[in-house]
Amino acid sequence: QVQLQESGPGLVKPSQTLSLTCTVSGGSISSGTYYWSWIRQPAGKGLEWIGRIYTTGSTNYNPSLKSRVTMSIDTSKNQFSLKLSSVTAADTAVYYCARDYGSGSSPLMDVWGQGATVTVSS
Amino acid sequence: DIQMTQSPSSLSASVGDRVTITCRASQSIANYLHWFQQKPGNAPKLLIYLASTLQSGVPSRFSGSGSGTDFTLTISSLQPEDFATYSCQQSYSAPFTFGPGTKVDIK
């Protein structure tokens, strides 16, 4: 059974870059069947889709974050990553990675990591 | 962007009650609508996808319906483990937005 686990610093200073990695276990990230997504949730608020990446490295990002987001995938390590630059307090949230078995134009996140809390503060 | 709204924002119910939650999209999204359950401190769990298809392993007391702009999640007989927040999400067009959630708590 596939499992996902987020990892990365829990505290990031304003204007710096948030970096998170999602490690996939119990299945191959390069199977070609899935996309791999990032979603975030500020405390007490709703979920926000950040973007998704395919095994080829092809990406789709939320337009509201596109200028600051970079996603990458490392099939040799069975990991995919998120970088969010120029962070502010508004980027404080729980960040989730998820397996996405939707189509090329329509995501469907069926397996989620437990989430990583990231706080932006000096 | 497609805006997703949910009603009610919260509700109180008893074990055994039938519960209905509504999700509305700001424009037609066909059936590209998914429902998630989230318990405090936990990740969302996919319950229903494409408006009415039950995800594997999800109890049959959960059902979904609707198309276009109006969708419904129904729990036929609320169980203790169903007290949670339920969110809808559209996957019709990017950015793929979520509803604000409906919190179901114990009456």
Interface residues (C-beta under 8 A of the other chain):
Chain A: I39 K45 G46 L47 E48 W49 N60 N62 P63 S64 Y96 G102 S106 P107 L108 M109 D110 W112 G113 Q114 G115
Chain B: Y32 H34 F36 N42 A43 P44 K45 L46 Y49 Q55 S87 Q89 S91 Y92 A94 P95 F96 T97 F98 G99 P100 G101
